[in-house]
Amino acid sequence: MALHALLDLELSVPDPDALVGFWTGLGMERTDPTTLGTADRPSQLRLAESPYRHVSELRLACSDESDLVDIRARLAALGVDSTMGDGVLRCADPLADHDVVVEVAEAPPLTVPSGRVVNRPGELARVNRRSSAAVRPTPAPPRRVGHVVFGCTDVAASVAFYRDGIGFKVSDSVDGGIGTFLRCSTDHHNMLLMPAPVPCMNHYAVEMDDVDAIGLAGMRVVAERPESSVYGIGRHVLGANLFWYLLDPQGGMFELFADMDQITDDDLWAADEYRDDWDPFTIAAWEPGPSKPDFFLPADIDQLAEARAAARR
Ligand SMILES: [Fe+2]
């Protein structure tokens, strides 16, 4: 595919240092004063200051310069201006508060975590020793930012921008498109677009090694702020990923996820798995109980809307 990776996100918040402290506490590395990364990928979350919390830039990777030419032409056909030069295309999302940057770039490969030996019924693979899941003293660090979810005032128009302009592919649609899962890599989704009264970020998602890494990191978050758990642990239906949704110290929801469906053959997925009629309440294969209401819309949406309006005047 022309697009092949989500490289990183720029997140703008009133107090970026609070997020630096939070994410380094969970094992991300500060690779420059305003950038958080991982051992494999030094830039995952770039932080900037803004009076209101929002994604300010989305950086994607494509294969070669001809992809940029194609994207620029498709955007022009949609009436969206872009600039291009030195292997980088940039445009503003016409319906949201962030720029989209597409670069001719490679996403560095991810180091495979050392496999945990697991016992299953009828298959005793770990005997006479304790599981590292039980005795590992420190949580495994986050591995990469995998997706972002935006609340949109016109989901169909935003889907058209990302699918027909930027070149994302649609993996699944809820109720004919009211919620649309899109990918720019082999991940089932790198973006979900869903309705909201004002453009906003619903959540950003960080991939973890496995369910134990999710559990250990999430527990550290709730140990400090017990009210920060929004939903989880559970397993989604669309994307099939394990999830735990929590709030960061700037009120932004993030998801710790693992084990997402991967799509390497677009035609096979389209023929065998794609559906556009998912029930809006098809959320989890299993879950500990219902989500808090801010799973669907930030609890501070009114303040966000006010601060956004003031900042953009
Ligand atoms: Fe998610």
Boltz pocket constraint, residues with backbone or C-beta under 6 A from the ligand:
constraints:
  - pocket:
      binder: B
      contacts: [[A, 147], [A, 149], [A, 203], [A, 205], [A, 255]]
      max_distance: 6.0
